[in-house]
Amino acid sequence: MQTSEKGLAGNIIYADDLEAIFTKYLQSIPVSDARDKARRLMKQL
């Protein structure tokens, strides 16, 4: 993605979409407080 004409712009994802993806995954494994942990993961990234 980074070698395309747009460079790093191809890596953009909306925060709400990313949070939903992380939350859904964490709920599937299952993890307590999945939404909170998804938000914490996003802050670390």
PQR file of N, CA, C, O and H, with PARSE charges and radii, in Angstrom:
ATOM      1  N   MET A   1       0.806  -1.190   0.000 -0.4000 1.5000
ATOM      2  CA  MET A   1       0.000   0.000   0.000 -0.0000 2.0000
ATOM      3  C   MET A   1       0.855   1.263   0.000  0.5500 1.7000
ATOM      4  O   MET A   1       0.519   2.249  -0.656 -0.5500 1.4000
ATOM      5  N   GLN A   2       1.926   1.228   0.715 -0.4000 1.5000
ATOM      6  CA  GLN A   2       2.729   2.424   0.877 -0.0000 2.0000
ATOM      7  C   GLN A   2       3.511   2.777  -0.382  0.5500 1.7000
ATOM      8  O   GLN A   2       3.997   3.901  -0.512 -0.5500 1.4000
ATOM      9  H   GLN A   2       2.199   0.427   1.248  0.4000 1.0000
ATOM     10  N   THR A   3       3.637   1.850  -1.294 -0.4000 1.5000
ATOM     11  CA  THR A   3       4.376   2.133  -2.516 -0.0000 2.0000
ATOM     12  C   THR A   3       3.464   2.642  -3.632  0.5500 1.7000
ATOM     13  O   THR A   3       3.946   2.971  -4.716 -0.5500 1.4000
ATOM     14  H   THR A   3       3.243   0.937  -1.189  0.4000 1.0000
ATOM     15  N   SER A   4       2.164   2.711  -3.385 -0.4000 1.5000
ATOM     16  CA  SER A   4       1.250   3.225  -4.400 -0.0000 2.0000
ATOM     17  C   SER A   4       1.380   4.746  -4.495  0.5500 1.7000
ATOM     18  O   SER A   4       2.117   5.366  -3.729 -0.5500 1.4000
ATOM     19  H   SER A   4       1.772   2.444  -2.505  0.4000 1.0000
ATOM     20  N   GLU A   5       0.663   5.329  -5.435 -0.4000 1.5000
ATOM     21  CA  GLU A   5       0.722   6.777  -5.631 -0.0000 2.0000
ATOM     22  C   GLU A   5       0.297   7.544  -4.385  0.5500 1.7000
ATOM     23  O   GLU A   5       0.814   8.630  -4.123 -0.5500 1.4000
ATOM     24  H   GLU A   5       0.064   4.826  -6.058  0.4000 1.0000
ATOM     25  N   LYS A   6      -0.634   6.998  -3.617 -0.4000 1.5000
ATOM     26  CA  LYS A   6      -1.151   7.687  -2.439 -0.0000 2.0000
ATOM     27  C   LYS A   6      -0.247   7.524  -1.227  0.5500 1.7000
ATOM     28  O   LYS A   6      -0.441   8.212  -0.225 -0.5500 1.4000
ATOM     29  H   LYS A   6      -1.054   6.116  -3.830  0.4000 1.0000
ATOM     30  N   GLY A   7       0.725   6.642  -1.288 -0.4000 1.5000
ATOM     31  CA  GLY A   7       1.635   6.426  -0.163 -0.0000 2.0000
ATOM     32  C   GLY A   7       0.909   5.930   1.070  0.5500 1.7000
ATOM     33  O   GLY A   7       0.128   4.982   0.989 -0.5500 1.4000
ATOM     34  H   GLY A   7       0.883   6.082  -2.102  0.4000 1.0000
ATOM     35  N   LEU A   8       1.155   6.558   2.216 -0.4000 1.5000
ATOM     36  CA  LEU A   8       0.541   6.140   3.476 -0.0000 2.0000
ATOM     37  C   LEU A   8      -0.954   6.417   3.531  0.5500 1.7000
ATOM     38  O   LEU A   8      -1.642   5.872   4.394 -0.5500 1.4000
ATOM     39  H   LEU A   8       1.789   7.328   2.281  0.4000 1.0000
ATOM     40  N   ALA A   9      -1.471   7.239   2.647 -0.4000 1.5000
ATOM     41  CA  ALA A   9      -2.897   7.554   2.649 -0.0000 2.0000
ATOM     42  C   ALA A   9      -3.745   6.298   2.447  0.5500 1.7000
ATOM     43  O   ALA A   9      -4.911   6.272   2.841 -0.5500 1.4000
ATOM     44  H   ALA A   9      -0.912   7.682   1.946  0.4000 1.0000
ATOM     45  N   GLY A  10      -3.181   5.275   1.846 -0.4000 1.5000
ATOM     46  CA  GLY A  10      -3.907   4.020   1.657 -0.0000 2.0000
ATOM     47  C   GLY A  10      -4.130   3.269   2.952  0.5500 1.7000
ATOM     48  O   GLY A  10      -4.879   2.292   2.978 -0.5500 1.4000
ATOM     49  H   GLY A  10      -2.234   5.297   1.525  0.4000 1.0000
ATOM     50  N   ASN A  11      -3.492   3.707   4.033 -0.4000 1.5000
ATOM     51  CA  ASN A  11      -3.630   3.049   5.331 -0.0000 2.0000
ATOM     52  C   ASN A  11      -4.707   3.677   6.205  0.5500 1.7000
ATOM     53  O   ASN A  11      -4.910   3.230   7.334 -0.5500 1.4000
ATOM     54  H   ASN A  11      -2.883   4.500   4.012  0.4000 1.0000
ATOM     55  N   ILE A  12      -5.399   4.697   5.717 -0.4000 1.5000
ATOM     56  CA  ILE A  12      -6.378   5.423   6.534 -0.0000 2.0000
ATOM     57  C   ILE A  12      -7.614   4.575   6.769  0.5500 1.7000
ATOM     58  O   ILE A  12      -8.146   3.957   5.847 -0.5500 1.4000
ATOM     59  H   ILE A  12      -5.234   5.060   4.800  0.4000 1.0000
ATOM     60  N   ILE A  13      -8.069   4.555   8.034 -0.4000 1.5000
ATOM     61  CA  ILE A  13      -9.319   3.916   8.415 -0.0000 2.0000
ATOM     62  C   ILE A  13      -9.953   4.798   9.486  0.5500 1.7000
ATOM     63  O   ILE A  13      -9.255   5.343  10.341 -0.5500 1.4000
ATOM     64  H   ILE A  13      -7.637   5.058   8.783  0.4000 1.0000
ATOM     65  N   TYR A  14     -11.251   4.935   9.440 -0.4000 1.5000
ATOM     66  CA  TYR A  14     -11.941   5.755  10.428 -0.0000 2.0000
ATOM     67  C   TYR A  14     -11.857   5.093  11.802  0.5500 1.7000
ATOM     68  O   TYR A  14     -11.925   3.869  11.922 -0.5500 1.4000
ATOM     69  H   TYR A  14     -11.819   4.492   8.745  0.4000 1.0000
ATOM     70  N   ALA A  15     -11.708   5.917  12.828 -0.4000 1.5000
ATOM     71  CA  ALA A  15     -11.563   5.419  14.199 -0.0000 2.0000
ATOM     72  C   ALA A  15     -12.754   4.559  14.605  0.5500 1.7000
ATOM     73  O   ALA A  15     -12.578   3.513  15.229 -0.5500 1.4000
ATOM     74  H   ALA A  15     -11.653   6.910  12.730  0.4000 1.0000
ATOM     75  N   ASP A  16     -13.957   4.986  14.259 -0.4000 1.5000
ATOM     76  CA  ASP A  16     -15.150   4.214  14.623 -0.0000 2.0000
ATOM     77  C   ASP A  16     -15.145   2.833  13.976  0.5500 1.7000
ATOM     78  O   ASP A  16     -15.549   1.849  14.595 -0.5500 1.4000
ATOM     79  H   ASP A  16     -14.101   5.835  13.751  0.4000 1.0000
ATOM     80  N   ASP A  17     -14.688   2.765  12.734 -0.4000 1.5000
ATOM     81  CA  ASP A  17     -14.620   1.481  12.031 -0.0000 2.0000
ATOM     82  C   ASP A  17     -13.583   0.566  12.675  0.5500 1.7000
ATOM     83  O   ASP A  17     -13.825  -0.626  12.860 -0.5500 1.4000
ATOM     84  H   ASP A  17     -14.360   3.564  12.230  0.4000 1.0000
ATOM     85  N   LEU A  18     -12.439   1.130  13.010 -0.4000 1.5000
ATOM     86  CA  LEU A  18     -11.385   0.338  13.640 -0.0000 2.0000
ATOM     87  C   LEU A  18     -11.821  -0.167  15.005  0.5500 1.7000
ATOM     88  O   LEU A  18     -11.575  -1.320  15.357 -0.5500 1.4000
ATOM     89  H   LEU A  18     -12.243   2.099  12.859  0.4000 1.0000
ATOM     90  N   GLU A  19     -12.473   0.705  15.777 -0.4000 1.5000
ATOM     91  CA  GLU A  19     -12.972   0.301  17.090 -0.0000 2.0000
ATOM     92  C   GLU A  19     -13.972  -0.841  16.964  0.5500 1.7000
ATOM     93  O   GLU A  19     -13.937  -1.788  17.751 -0.5500 1.4000
ATOM     94  H   GLU A  19     -12.673   1.643  15.491  0.4000 1.0000
ATOM     95  N   ALA A  20     -14.852  -0.759  15.991 -0.4000 1.5000
ATOM     96  CA  ALA A  20     -15.846  -1.813  15.777 -0.0000 2.0000
ATOM     97  C   ALA A  20     -15.178  -3.136  15.405  0.5500 1.7000
ATOM     98  O   ALA A  20     -15.594  -4.194  15.875 -0.5500 1.4000
ATOM     99  H   ALA A  20     -14.881   0.010  15.352  0.4000 1.0000
ATOM    100  N   ILE A  21     -14.164  -3.083  14.578 -0.4000 1.5000
ATOM    101  CA  ILE A  21     -13.447  -4.297  14.174 -0.0000 2.0000
ATOM    102  C   ILE A  21     -12.768  -4.940  15.377  0.5500 1.7000
ATOM    103  O   ILE A  21     -12.898  -6.143  15.601 -0.5500 1.4000
ATOM    104  H   ILE A  21     -13.826  -2.223  14.195  0.4000 1.0000
ATOM    105  N   PHE A  22     -12.037  -4.125  16.157 -0.4000 1.5000
ATOM    106  CA  PHE A  22     -11.361  -4.643  17.344 -0.0000 2.0000
ATOM    107  C   PHE A  22     -12.362  -5.194  18.354  0.5500 1.7000
ATOM    108  O   PHE A  22     -12.157  -6.270  18.916 -0.5500 1.4000
ATOM    109  H   PHE A  22     -11.932  -3.147  15.975  0.4000 1.0000
ATOM    110  N   THR A  23     -13.450  -4.450  18.583 -0.4000 1.5000
ATOM    111  CA  THR A  23     -14.460  -4.886  19.557 -0.0000 2.0000
ATOM    112  C   THR A  23     -15.069  -6.215  19.142  0.5500 1.7000
ATOM    113  O   THR A  23     -15.202  -7.121  19.965 -0.5500 1.4000
ATOM    114  H   THR A  23     -13.617  -3.576  18.127  0.4000 1.0000
ATOM    115  N   LYS A  24     -15.434  -6.336  17.893 -0.4000 1.5000
ATOM    116  CA  LYS A  24     -16.039  -7.574  17.399 -0.0000 2.0000
ATOM    117  C   LYS A  24     -15.084  -8.754  17.586  0.5500 1.7000
ATOM    118  O   LYS A  24     -15.489  -9.834  18.016 -0.5500 1.4000
ATOM    119  H   LYS A  24     -15.325  -5.600  17.225  0.4000 1.0000
ATOM    120  N   TYR A  25     -13.818  -8.531  17.260 -0.4000 1.5000
ATOM    121  CA  TYR A  25     -12.838  -9.604  17.425 -0.0000 2.0000
ATOM    122  C   TYR A  25     -12.688  -9.988  18.893  0.5500 1.7000
ATOM    123  O   TYR A  25     -12.714 -11.171  19.234 -0.5500 1.4000
ATOM    124  H   TYR A  25     -13.489  -7.653  16.911  0.4000 1.0000
ATOM    125  N   LEU A  26     -12.533  -9.001  19.754 -0.4000 1.5000
ATOM    126  CA  LEU A  26     -12.337  -9.285  21.178 -0.0000 2.0000
ATOM    127  C   LEU A  26     -13.549  -9.991  21.779  0.5500 1.7000
ATOM    128  O   LEU A  26     -13.398 -10.840  22.657 -0.5500 1.4000
ATOM    129  H   LEU A  26     -12.512  -8.040  19.478  0.4000 1.0000
ATOM    130  N   GLN A  27     -14.735  -9.651  21.318 -0.4000 1.5000
ATOM    131  CA  GLN A  27     -15.946 -10.338  21.789 -0.0000 2.0000
ATOM    132  C   GLN A  27     -15.971 -11.789  21.320  0.5500 1.7000
ATOM    133  O   GLN A  27     -16.543 -12.650  21.989 -0.5500 1.4000
ATOM    134  H   GLN A  27     -14.858  -8.961  20.604  0.4000 1.0000
ATOM    135  N   SER A  28     -15.363 -12.058  20.188 -0.4000 1.5000
ATOM    136  CA  SER A  28     -15.401 -13.411  19.623 -0.0000 2.0000
ATOM    137  C   SER A  28     -14.474 -14.379  20.338  0.5500 1.7000
ATOM    138  O   SER A  28     -14.631 -15.590  20.182 -0.5500 1.4000
ATOM    139  H   SER A  28     -14.898 -11.359  19.645  0.4000 1.0000
ATOM    140  N   ILE A  29     -13.499 -13.885  21.129 -0.4000 1.5000
ATOM    141  CA  ILE A  29     -12.534 -14.818  21.712 -0.0000 2.0000
ATOM    142  C   ILE A  29     -12.803 -15.288  23.138  0.5500 1.7000
ATOM    143  O   ILE A  29     -11.962 -16.094  23.536 -0.5500 1.4000
ATOM    144  H   ILE A  29     -13.372 -12.901  21.255  0.4000 1.0000
ATOM    145  N   PRO A  30     -13.684 -15.009  23.926 -0.5600 1.5000
ATOM    146  CA  PRO A  30     -14.296 -13.762  24.378  0.2800 2.0000
ATOM    147  C   PRO A  30     -13.424 -13.053  25.411  0.5500 1.7000
ATOM    148  O   PRO A  30     -12.685 -13.679  26.172 -0.5500 1.4000
ATOM    149  N   VAL A  31     -13.533 -11.758  25.411 -0.4000 1.5000
ATOM    150  CA  VAL A  31     -12.786 -10.908  26.337 -0.0000 2.0000
ATOM    151  C   VAL A  31     -13.795 -10.007  27.048  0.5500 1.7000
ATOM    152  O   VAL A  31     -14.688  -9.448  26.411 -0.5500 1.4000
ATOM    153  H   VAL A  31     -14.133 -11.249  24.793  0.4000 1.0000
ATOM    154  N   SER A  32     -13.654  -9.869  28.351 -0.4000 1.5000
ATOM    155  CA  SER A  32     -14.548  -8.963  29.074 -0.0000 2.0000
ATOM    156  C   SER A  32     -14.207  -7.523  28.732  0.5500 1.7000
ATOM    157  O   SER A  32     -13.054  -7.201  28.446 -0.5500 1.4000
ATOM    158  H   SER A  32     -12.928 -10.323  28.868  0.4000 1.0000
ATOM    159  N   ASP A  33     -15.210  -6.659  28.761 -0.4000 1.5000
ATOM    160  CA  ASP A  33     -15.026  -5.239  28.453 -0.0000 2.0000
ATOM    161  C   ASP A  33     -14.338  -5.034  27.111  0.5500 1.7000
ATOM    162  O   ASP A  33     -13.384  -4.264  27.001 -0.5500 1.4000
ATOM    163  H   ASP A  33     -16.147  -6.920  28.994  0.4000 1.0000
ATOM    164  N   ALA A  34     -14.828  -5.726  26.099 -0.4000 1.5000
ATOM    165  CA  ALA A  34     -14.183  -5.706  24.781 -0.0000 2.0000
ATOM    166  C   ALA A  34     -14.068  -4.298  24.206  0.5500 1.7000
ATOM    167  O   ALA A  34     -13.035  -3.945  23.636 -0.5500 1.4000
ATOM    168  H   ALA A  34     -15.603  -6.352  26.188  0.4000 1.0000
ATOM    169  N   ARG A  35     -15.107  -3.500  24.349 -0.4000 1.5000
ATOM    170  CA  ARG A  35     -15.067  -2.153  23.771 -0.0000 2.0000
ATOM    171  C   ARG A  35     -13.988  -1.300  24.442  0.5500 1.7000
ATOM    172  O   ARG A  35     -13.237  -0.594  23.768 -0.5500 1.4000
ATOM    173  H   ARG A  35     -15.946  -3.787  24.812  0.4000 1.0000
ATOM    174  N   ASP A  36     -13.918  -1.370  25.762 -0.4000 1.5000
ATOM    175  CA  ASP A  36     -12.896  -0.613  26.490 -0.0000 2.0000
ATOM    176  C   ASP A  36     -11.495  -1.064  26.077  0.5500 1.7000
ATOM    177  O   ASP A  36     -10.606  -0.237  25.874 -0.5500 1.4000
ATOM    178  H   ASP A  36     -14.528  -1.943  26.309  0.4000 1.0000
ATOM    179  N   LYS A  37     -11.308  -2.351  25.955 -0.4000 1.5000
ATOM    180  CA  LYS A  37      -9.992  -2.871  25.568 -0.0000 2.0000
ATOM    181  C   LYS A  37      -9.659  -2.508  24.129  0.5500 1.7000
ATOM    182  O   LYS A  37      -8.496  -2.272  23.803 -0.5500 1.4000
ATOM    183  H   LYS A  37     -12.030  -3.023  26.120  0.4000 1.0000
ATOM    184  N   ALA A  38     -10.667  -2.460  23.267 -0.4000 1.5000
ATOM    185  CA  ALA A  38     -10.442  -2.041  21.883 -0.0000 2.0000
ATOM    186  C   ALA A  38      -9.956  -0.592  21.853  0.5500 1.7000
ATOM    187  O   ALA A  38      -9.030  -0.261  21.114 -0.5500 1.4000
ATOM    188  H   ALA A  38     -11.612  -2.652  23.531  0.4000 1.0000
ATOM    189  N   ARG A  39     -10.577   0.264  22.652 -0.4000 1.5000
ATOM    190  CA  ARG A  39     -10.170   1.670  22.708 -0.0000 2.0000
ATOM    191  C   ARG A  39      -8.758   1.814  23.246  0.5500 1.7000
ATOM    192  O   ARG A  39      -7.989   2.640  22.753 -0.5500 1.4000
ATOM    193  H   ARG A  39     -11.330  -0.006  23.253  0.4000 1.0000
ATOM    194  N   ARG A  40      -8.406   1.021  24.252 -0.4000 1.5000
ATOM    195  CA  ARG A  40      -7.058   1.072  24.809 -0.0000 2.0000
ATOM    196  C   ARG A  40      -6.036   0.623  23.774  0.5500 1.7000
ATOM    197  O   ARG A  40      -4.957   1.206  23.658 -0.5500 1.4000
ATOM    198  H   ARG A  40      -9.030   0.350  24.652  0.4000 1.0000
ATOM    199  N   LEU A  41      -6.384  -0.419  23.022 -0.4000 1.5000
ATOM    200  CA  LEU A  41      -5.491  -0.899  21.968 -0.0000 2.0000
ATOM    201  C   LEU A  41      -5.250   0.194  20.924  0.5500 1.7000
ATOM    202  O   LEU A  41      -4.122   0.388  20.471 -0.5500 1.4000
ATOM    203  H   LEU A  41      -7.260  -0.892  23.116  0.4000 1.0000
ATOM    204  N   MET A  42      -6.304   0.897  20.549 -0.4000 1.5000
ATOM    205  CA  MET A  42      -6.171   1.966  19.570 -0.0000 2.0000
ATOM    206  C   MET A  42      -5.257   3.075  20.083  0.5500 1.7000
ATOM    207  O   MET A  42      -4.467   3.626  19.317 -0.5500 1.4000
ATOM    208  H   MET A  42      -7.220   0.740  20.916  0.4000 1.0000
ATOM    209  N   LYS A  43      -5.353   3.404  21.351 -0.4000 1.5000
ATOM    210  CA  LYS A  43      -4.491   4.439  21.921 -0.0000 2.0000
ATOM    211  C   LYS A  43      -3.024   4.004  21.884  0.5500 1.7000
ATOM    212  O   LYS A  43      -2.130   4.817  21.651 -0.5500 1.4000
ATOM    213  H   LYS A  43      -5.996   2.957  21.973  0.4000 1.0000
ATOM    214  N   GLN A  44      -2.794   2.710  22.118 -0.4000 1.5000
ATOM    215  CA  GLN A  44      -1.415   2.212  22.079 -0.0000 2.0000
ATOM    216  C   GLN A  44      -0.841   2.255  20.675  0.5500 1.7000
ATOM    217  O   GLN A  44       0.348   2.511  20.485 -0.5500 1.4000
ATOM    218  H   GLN A  44      -3.520   2.049  22.308  0.4000 1.0000
ATOM    219  N   LEU A  45      -1.690   2.004  19.701 -0.4000 1.5000
ATOM    220  CA  LEU A  45      -1.228   2.026  18.312 -0.0000 2.0000
ATOM    221  C   LEU A  45      -0.950   3.434  17.860  0.5500 1.7000
ATOM    222  O   LEU A  45      -0.552   3.648  16.715 -0.5500 1.4000
ATOM    223  H   LEU A  45      -2.656   1.796  19.856  0.4000 1.0000
TER
END
